[in-house]
Amino acid sequence: MARQLILYTTLGCTLCEKAKPEIWPVLEVFGLRLKQVDIAEDEGLMARFATSIPVVGLGDPTDVCVWPFDQAQLADWLSARL
C-alpha cells in the first residue's frame, strides 16, 4: 500500500484547490497517494490549522508543509522526510 500525503483542507477552501496542481505531480515521484482530511471534523486539527490551510503532511500534524509552496518546495520537504 502506498504511503499517504495528507492534505488538510475544508469545504470551500479555494487555496486548497490552488495547491492541488502543485501536489499532484509530486505524488507519483514519491509513490504517494493523496488523502484529504477535513479539519472541520476534528477539533484539534481545526484549532491547529484553521488559519493556515492548505497544509500537507505525512501523518504528524506537528510536522507539515504549509501553503504557499510549489512543486520543488514540496519535493524538498518530502525528500527530507522520506
DOGUTOR-717845 format. One line per field, with one value per atom (N, C-alpha, C, O): atom name; x, y, z; residue number from 1; residue in one letter. Coordinates in nm, 2 decimals, padded with zeros to 4 digits. Atoms other than C-alpha are relative to their C-alpha. Layout:
// residues N
atomo <- [CA,...]
x <- [X,...]
y <- [Y,...]
z <- [Z,...]
num <- [NUM,...]
residuo <- [a,...]
***
This chain:
// residues 82
atomo <- [N,CA,C,O,N,CA,C,O,N,CA,C,O,N,CA,C,O,N,CA,C,O,N,CA,C,O,N,CA,C,O,N,CA,C,O,N,CA,C,O,N,CA,C,O,N,CA,C,O,N,CA,C,O,N,CA,C,O,N,CA,C,O,N,CA,C,O,N,CA,C,O,N,CA,C,O,N,CA,C,O,N,CA,C,O,N,CA,C,O,N,CA,C,O,N,CA,C,O,N,CA,C,O,N,CA,C,O,N,CA,C,O,N,CA,C,O,N,CA,C,O,N,CA,C,O,N,CA,C,O,N,CA,C,O,N,CA,C,O,N,CA,C,O,N,CA,C,O,N,CA,C,O,N,CA,C,O,N,CA,C,O,N,CA,C,O,N,CA,C,O,N,CA,C,O,N,CA,C,O,N,CA,C,O,N,CA,C,O,N,CA,C,O,N,CA,C,O,N,CA,C,O,N,CA,C,O,N,CA,C,O,N,CA,C,O,N,CA,C,O,N,CA,C,O,N,CA,C,O,N,CA,C,O,N,CA,C,O,N,CA,C,O,N,CA,C,O,N,CA,C,O,N,CA,C,O,N,CA,C,O,N,CA,C,O,N,CA,C,O,N,CA,C,O,N,CA,C,O,N,CA,C,O,N,CA,C,O,N,CA,C,O,N,CA,C,O,N,CA,C,O,N,CA,C,O,N,CA,C,O,N,CA,C,O,N,CA,C,O,N,CA,C,O,N,CA,C,O,N,CA,C,O,N,CA,C,O,N,CA,C,O,N,CA,C,O,N,CA,C,O,N,CA,C,O,N,CA,C,O,N,CA,C,O,N,CA,C,O]
x <- [00.08,00.00,00.09,00.19,-00.08,00.13,-00.02,-00.12,00.01,00.21,-00.09,-00.11,00.09,-00.02,00.06,00.14,-00.02,00.03,-00.13,-00.23,00.13,-00.24,-00.01,00.08,00.03,-00.39,-00.11,-00.22,00.09,-00.55,-00.08,-00.02,00.08,-00.84,-00.14,-00.16,00.14,-01.21,-00.08,-00.03,00.09,-01.51,00.01,00.01,-00.01,-01.48,00.14,00.15,-00.13,-01.11,00.06,00.11,-00.05,-01.00,00.15,00.20,-00.14,-00.64,00.04,00.14,-00.02,-00.66,-00.01,00.07,00.02,-00.78,00.13,00.17,-00.12,-00.48,00.13,00.22,-00.11,-00.24,00.00,00.11,00.01,-00.36,00.09,00.16,-00.09,-00.18,00.15,00.23,-00.13,00.14,00.03,00.14,-00.01,00.08,00.00,00.08,00.02,-00.04,00.13,00.16,-00.12,00.30,00.10,00.17,-00.09,00.49,-00.04,00.05,00.04,00.28,00.06,00.11,-00.06,00.40,00.15,00.20,-00.14,00.76,00.04,00.13,-00.03,00.75,-00.09,-00.08,00.08,00.50,-00.11,-00.13,00.10,00.24,-00.14,-00.16,00.14,-00.14,-00.05,-00.02,00.05,-00.33,-00.12,-00.22,00.12,-00.57,-00.04,00.04,00.05,-00.78,-00.07,-00.15,00.06,-00.87,-00.06,00.00,00.08,-01.14,00.02,-00.02,-00.03,-01.02,-00.12,-00.11,00.12,-01.37,-00.06,-00.14,00.05,-01.43,00.08,00.05,-00.09,-01.16,00.04,00.11,-00.02,-01.14,00.15,00.18,-00.14,-00.77,00.07,00.14,-00.05,-00.69,-00.06,00.01,00.06,-00.93,00.07,00.11,-00.07,-00.75,00.14,00.19,-00.14,-00.41,00.01,00.10,-00.02,-00.48,-00.11,-00.10,00.11,-00.79,00.05,-00.02,-00.05,-00.58,00.11,00.17,-00.12,-00.31,-00.02,00.07,00.02,-00.48,00.02,-00.02,-00.03,-00.39,00.14,00.24,-00.12,-00.13,00.01,-00.09,-00.02,00.02,00.10,00.18,-00.09,00.19,-00.01,-00.08,-00.01,00.27,-00.06,-00.05,00.08,00.06,00.03,-00.05,-00.03,00.23,-00.04,00.02,00.05,00.03,00.09,00.07,-00.10,00.33,00.11,00.19,-00.11,00.55,-00.07,-00.10,00.07,00.38,00.06,00.14,-00.04,00.44,-00.12,-00.22,00.11,00.23,00.00,00.11,00.01,00.10,00.04,00.01,-00.02,00.23,00.12,00.23,-00.12,00.46,-00.02,-00.13,00.01,00.54,00.05,00.09,-00.04,00.63,00.14,00.16,-00.14,01.00,00.01,00.08,-00.01,00.95,-00.06,-00.01,00.07,00.71,00.09,00.10,-00.10,00.96,00.11,00.16,-00.11,01.24,-00.05,00.02,00.05,01.02,-00.02,00.02,00.02,00.93,00.13,00.15,-00.13,01.29,00.07,00.14,-00.06,01.40,-00.07,-00.02,00.07,01.14,-00.02,-00.06,00.02,01.12,00.13,00.13]
y <- [-00.12,00.00,00.12,00.13,-00.12,00.34,00.09,00.09,-00.09,00.59,00.12,00.14,-00.10,00.88,00.14,00.16,-00.14,01.25,00.06,00.05,-00.05,01.42,00.14,00.22,-00.14,01.74,00.04,-00.01,-00.06,01.92,00.11,00.21,-00.09,02.11,00.02,-00.04,00.00,02.20,00.05,00.10,-00.04,02.27,00.14,00.23,-00.14,02.58,00.06,00.18,-00.05,02.62,00.02,-00.07,-00.03,02.80,-00.01,-00.05,00.02,02.80,-00.15,-00.18,00.14,02.42,-00.04,-00.13,00.03,02.40,00.05,-00.02,-00.05,02.61,-00.08,-00.09,00.08,02.38,-00.13,-00.19,00.14,02.06,-00.01,-00.12,00.01,02.13,-00.01,-00.06,00.01,02.17,-00.14,-00.19,00.13,01.84,-00.12,-00.21,00.12,01.60,-00.05,-00.17,00.06,01.57,-00.06,-00.15,00.04,01.52,-00.14,-00.22,00.13,01.22,-00.12,-00.21,00.12,00.99,-00.01,-00.12,00.00,01.09,-00.08,-00.15,00.05,00.98,-00.13,-00.19,00.12,00.69,00.02,-00.07,-00.03,00.86,00.01,00.03,-00.03,00.88,00.11,00.12,-00.12,01.19,-00.04,-00.11,00.02,01.17,00.14,00.21,-00.13,01.47,-00.02,-00.10,00.00,01.54,00.13,00.24,-00.12,01.79,00.04,-00.03,-00.05,01.99,00.03,00.03,-00.03,02.08,-00.11,-00.10,00.12,01.72,-00.03,-00.14,00.03,01.73,00.13,00.22,-00.12,01.99,00.04,00.16,-00.03,01.96,00.05,00.14,-00.05,02.00,00.13,00.22,-00.13,02.29,00.11,00.21,-00.09,02.46,00.03,00.14,-00.01,02.39,00.07,00.15,-00.04,02.47,00.09,00.12,-00.09,02.70,00.11,00.15,-00.12,02.99,-00.03,00.07,00.03,02.81,-00.10,-00.13,00.09,02.56,00.07,00.19,00.14,02.42,-00.03,00.05,00.05,02.22,-00.15,-00.22,00.15,01.88,-00.06,00.01,00.07,01.62,-00.15,-00.20,00.15,01.26,-00.07,-00.19,00.06,01.20,00.06,00.05,-00.07,01.40,00.15,00.22,-00.14,01.73,00.10,00.22,-00.10,01.90,00.01,00.10,-00.01,01.84,00.00,-00.10,-00.02,01.99,00.10,00.18,-00.10,02.18,00.09,00.05,-00.10,02.50,00.08,00.12,-00.09,02.69,00.14,00.18,00.03,02.87,-00.09,-00.06,00.08,02.60,-00.03,-00.03,00.04,02.50,-00.15,-00.21,00.14,02.15,-00.02,-00.12,00.02,02.20,00.01,-00.07,-00.01,02.31,-00.12,-00.17,00.11,02.03,-00.13,-00.21,00.11,01.78,00.00,-00.10,-00.02,01.92,-00.04,-00.11,00.03,01.89,-00.15,-00.21,00.14,01.53,-00.08,-00.18,00.06,01.44,-00.01,-00.10,-00.01,01.54,-00.10,-00.12,00.08,01.31,-00.15,-00.23,00.14,01.00,-00.07,-00.18]
z <- [00.00,00.00,00.00,00.07,00.02,-00.10,00.13,00.19,-00.11,00.17,-00.04,-00.16,00.03,00.20,00.03,00.13,-00.03,00.17,00.04,-00.04,-00.04,00.37,-00.03,00.00,00.03,00.25,00.11,00.10,-00.10,00.55,-00.07,-00.12,00.08,00.39,00.07,00.18,-00.04,00.44,-00.11,-00.21,00.11,00.23,-00.04,00.05,00.05,00.01,00.01,00.00,-00.01,00.06,-00.14,-00.21,00.13,-00.26,-00.01,-00.12,00.00,-00.17,-00.01,-00.07,00.01,-00.13,-00.15,-00.19,00.14,-00.49,-00.08,-00.18,00.07,-00.60,00.04,-00.04,-00.04,-00.41,-00.07,-00.09,00.06,-00.58,-00.12,-00.14,00.11,-00.91,00.03,-00.04,-00.04,-00.72,00.07,00.07,-00.07,-00.52,-00.10,-00.08,00.09,-00.80,-00.06,-00.05,00.07,-00.99,00.10,00.07,-00.10,-00.67,00.06,00.10,-00.05,-00.56,-00.07,00.00,00.07,-00.83,00.02,00.03,-00.02,-00.78,00.13,00.13,-00.13,-00.42,00.03,00.14,-00.03,-00.46,00.10,00.18,-00.10,-00.25,-00.06,-00.18,00.04,-00.27,00.09,00.20,-00.07,-00.17,00.09,00.04,-00.09,00.13,00.05,00.11,-00.04,00.20,00.14,00.16,-00.14,00.57,00.02,00.01,-00.03,00.65,00.15,00.24,-00.13,00.95,00.08,00.21,-00.07,01.04,00.08,00.17,-00.07,01.15,00.12,00.19,-00.11,01.41,00.08,00.02,-00.08,01.69,00.01,00.00,-00.01,01.73,-00.13,-00.12,00.13,01.36,-00.03,-00.09,00.03,01.34,00.08,00.03,-00.08,01.63,-00.06,-00.06,00.05,01.47,-00.14,-00.16,00.14,01.10,-00.05,-00.17,00.05,01.08,-00.08,-00.18,00.07,00.96,-00.09,-00.15,00.08,00.77,-00.12,-00.19,00.11,00.53,-00.13,-00.14,00.01,00.28,00.07,00.06,-00.06,00.47,-00.04,-00.05,00.03,00.37,00.10,00.16,-00.09,00.59,-00.02,-00.11,00.01,00.63,00.12,00.13,-00.11,00.94,00.14,00.23,-00.12,01.21,-00.01,-00.09,00.02,01.24,00.06,00.03,-00.05,01.41,-00.10,-00.09,00.10,01.10,-00.13,-00.19,00.12,00.80,-00.09,-00.05,00.10,00.48,-00.02,-00.07,00.00,00.49,-00.13,-00.18,00.12,00.18,00.04,00.15,00.14,-00.01,-00.03,00.04,00.05,-00.17,-00.14,-00.19,00.14,-00.52,00.00,00.10,00.01,-00.65,00.05,00.12,-00.04,-00.59,00.16,00.22,-00.14,-00.23,00.07,00.17,-00.06,-00.16,-00.02,00.08,00.03,-00.32,00.10,00.16,-00.09,-00.10,00.14,00.21,-00.13,00.21,00.02,00.12,-00.01,00.13,00.00,00.07,00.01,00.04,00.14,00.17,-00.13,00.39,00.10,00.20,-00.09,00.54,-00.04,00.04,00.05,00.32,-00.03,-00.07]
num <- [1,1,1,1,2,2,2,2,3,3,3,3,4,4,4,4,5,5,5,5,6,6,6,6,7,7,7,7,8,8,8,8,9,9,9,9,10,10,10,10,11,11,11,11,12,12,12,12,13,13,13,13,14,14,14,14,15,15,15,15,16,16,16,16,17,17,17,17,18,18,18,18,19,19,19,19,20,20,20,20,21,21,21,21,22,22,22,22,23,23,23,23,24,24,24,24,25,25,25,25,26,26,26,26,27,27,27,27,28,28,28,28,29,29,29,29,30,30,30,30,31,31,31,31,32,32,32,32,33,33,33,33,34,34,34,34,35,35,35,35,36,36,36,36,37,37,37,37,38,38,38,38,39,39,39,39,40,40,40,40,41,41,41,41,42,42,42,42,43,43,43,43,44,44,44,44,45,45,45,45,46,46,46,46,47,47,47,47,48,48,48,48,49,49,49,49,50,50,50,50,51,51,51,51,52,52,52,52,53,53,53,53,54,54,54,54,55,55,55,55,56,56,56,56,57,57,57,57,58,58,58,58,59,59,59,59,60,60,60,60,61,61,61,61,62,62,62,62,63,63,63,63,64,64,64,64,65,65,65,65,66,66,66,66,67,67,67,67,68,68,68,68,69,69,69,69,70,70,70,70,71,71,71,71,72,72,72,72,73,73,73,73,74,74,74,74,75,75,75,75,76,76,76,76,77,77,77,77,78,78,78,78,79,79,79,79,80,80,80,80,81,81,81,81,82,82,82,82]
residuo <- [m,m,m,m,a,a,a,a,r,r,r,r,q,q,q,q,l,l,l,l,i,i,i,i,l,l,l,l,y,y,y,y,t,t,t,t,t,t,t,t,l,l,l,l,g,g,g,g,c,c,c,c,t,t,t,t,l,l,l,l,c,c,c,c,e,e,e,e,k,k,k,k,a,a,a,a,k,k,k,k,p,p,p,p,e,e,e,e,i,i,i,i,w,w,w,w,p,p,p,p,v,v,v,v,l,l,l,l,e,e,e,e,v,v,v,v,f,f,f,f,g,g,g,g,l,l,l,l,r,r,r,r,l,l,l,l,k,k,k,k,q,q,q,q,v,v,v,v,d,d,d,d,i,i,i,i,a,a,a,a,e,e,e,e,d,d,d,d,e,e,e,e,g,g,g,g,l,l,l,l,m,m,m,m,a,a,a,a,r,r,r,r,f,f,f,f,a,a,a,a,t,t,t,t,s,s,s,s,i,i,i,i,p,p,p,p,v,v,v,v,v,v,v,v,g,g,g,g,l,l,l,l,g,g,g,g,d,d,d,d,p,p,p,p,t,t,t,t,d,d,d,d,v,v,v,v,c,c,c,c,v,v,v,v,w,w,w,w,p,p,p,p,f,f,f,f,d,d,d,d,q,q,q,q,a,a,a,a,q,q,q,q,l,l,l,l,a,a,a,a,d,d,d,d,w,w,w,w,l,l,l,l,s,s,s,s,a,a,a,a,r,r,r,r,l,l,l,l]
***
